[in-house]
Amino acid sequence: MHIRTATIDDAVAIHQMVTAIASETRLDHKVTSTPADIAEHGFGDNPEFRVLIAEEDGEPAGMCLFFRSFSTWRGSVGGYIQDLFVRPDHRGSGLAATLLEATAAQIHRDGGTYLRLSVDADNIRGQRFYAKQGMRWSDDERIFQIHGDDFTVVADRWNATG
């Protein structure tokens, strides 16, 4: 198994793995991104995220998509994992742990001191995996989100008054 940094040529494969995550968690109706979105935002002069690809015989076996984060409380840089995926035929091989470790090492090389992620509430297997890797559930935080039309309404409030 070989782990490498993704290139723009991987945009389709990355998107396929993102949609596989959504499908496995029965949330495919929430995916509105396209491979073009992955290519546009993940590569170029100022990429919004990075991806490590695990390959076997030149074929993607898994990936970890992450981006830089900053903690004002810690006063340090870290990383946030958005998506970690291993194809079903490679599960149980330790590849997910390897991808997590490789991502942590990359963030550490970039000066990071922590790693964060969220797990779908129903993904008990994923929660157990992350706990086994030494990650802890945060009892004192909850993730809030706003998107789509609701996000536009909030932004437009400022645009109308600011």
N, C-alpha and C positions, 0 to 999 in steps of 0.2 A: 504494500500500500504506500502510495506517495501522496504527501500533502503539499499543496502549492497555493500561491496567491492567485485568485481568479483574474481573468482578463475580460475585456469586453466581448471576446468570442464566446465566453461562458454564459452570457446573458440569458439565452434560451434555456440552457440546462438549469441555471439558478432559478429561473421562473418556474420551470417544471417541478423543481423540488419544493418551492414555496407552495405551489398549488397541490402538491402531494400532501404536505402538512395539513393544509386546509381540508382536503378531502378526507384524510384519516381522522380528523377531529370533527367531521361533519359540519365544517364551517366554510365550505367552498363558495357559498353564496356571498361571502364577505370579500372575496378577492376580486378587486377591480383593476389591479396592476396588469401590465403587459411586459413582455420581454423588452420592448422599446423603453419602458419606464426604467427597468433595471439597467439597461445600457446607458441611458441618459444620466441617471442620478448616481450610478455606482462607479463610473469611470470618467476619465478626463482630468482636467486641471484641479478640480476641487470636489472629489467624490464625497458623497454623503455617507457612504458605508464602505466596508471592505468585506471580502469573502475569502475564506480558506476552503479550497476544494480538496476532497480526498478522492484519489483516483486509483483504480486498479485496471491494469492493461489499457490505459488511456481513456477509460470510461469513468464518469463521475459515480462514486459510491456514496458520497455524502458531502455536506457542506456546513459551514458555520458563518452566518452573516452577522456582522457586528459593527458598531460605530463608537467613536470616542464619547466620553461622558465627563462631566466635571461635577464634583461634590463640593458645594460651598461649605458644608459642615466639616468635611474631612480636609478641605483645602487642597485637594489633589485631583489629578486626572485618573480616569479609569476607563472601563469599557462596558457597553451594554450589548448583550446578545439578543438580537431580534429573532433569529431563526437558527435552530440546530436540527439537522436532518440527516438520517442515515437510511439508505434504501433497505427495504425489508430483507432482502437476501444477504445483507451484511450486518444485520442486527445480532447482538449477542457476541460479536467478535471483539468488542472493546473499542470499536472505531469512534463511537460517540464520545467516550472518555478521552481518546486521543485528540479528537477535534477540539474538545473543551480545553485540554492542556495546551495544545498548539495556539489556540486563541489567547489564553491567559499569558503564554510566553510572549506572544506578539505585543499584547497590550503592555506587559511589563517592560519589554525592550523599548517601547515608545514612552516610557516614563510613568505608566499607570500603576496604581496601587490597589485597585479593586475591580471586581467584575459583578455586574448585575444582570438580571433577566427576569422575565415573568413567565409563568406557566399557566396555560388554560386551567381553569378551576376543575374541570372534569378529567384532566390528564394526570391521573394518579400514578401511572407508570413513569411519566416524566418527572413528577415531583419526587418520587422515590429515587430515581436516577440522580437528580441533582443533590439530594440529601446525601446519597452515598459518596458523591464527589467532594463532600465537605461544605457544600453550600447550605445556608440556613434560611428558613422562611422568616420574613420580616413581619412580626406581629403588630408593629407600630405604623405600618404604611398601608395604604390602599391605592390602587391605580384608578385614576379618573381619566376619562377621555371625552373628547368632543370631535366630531368630524362631519363632513358633508355639509348639508344645508344648515345644520345647527351651528357649525363652526363659522360659516359665512355670516350668519346673523350676528354672532358675537363680534366678529371682525368689523362688520358694517356699522355696529354701534359706535365704534371709535371713528370710523371713516366719516360718519355723519356729524360727530360732535368735535372731533379732534382737529 
